[in-house]
Amino acid sequence: MISGTCETDSTESTPFEQMLDDQHRVKFLREHIQQVHEAIRKGVNVKGYLCWSLMDNFEWFSGYTMRFGLCYIDYKDGLKRLPKASFEWFSNFLHT
């Protein structure tokens, strides 16, 4: 099972700190994983789970205009990787 959510890159109009505080992705992941758990409880044979995606990446259709990742990639600063709030949430989820 693969899940993910994205947003349009709005680094020109959105404060940098807000780009890292991706609470919409945290909410999406929490709710999606709750539904996967419910499906398992009801007997669905779930073999695995993949969170799409670890890092912002190039999309063939959209180029670098969409952001999918748990880590923000700063395309203007040597591809510096910065963990978003969703990275912290997902990491904590995996360790509990």
Order of alpha helices (4+ residues) and beta strands (2+ residues): beta-beta-alpha-alpha-beta-beta-beta-beta-alpha
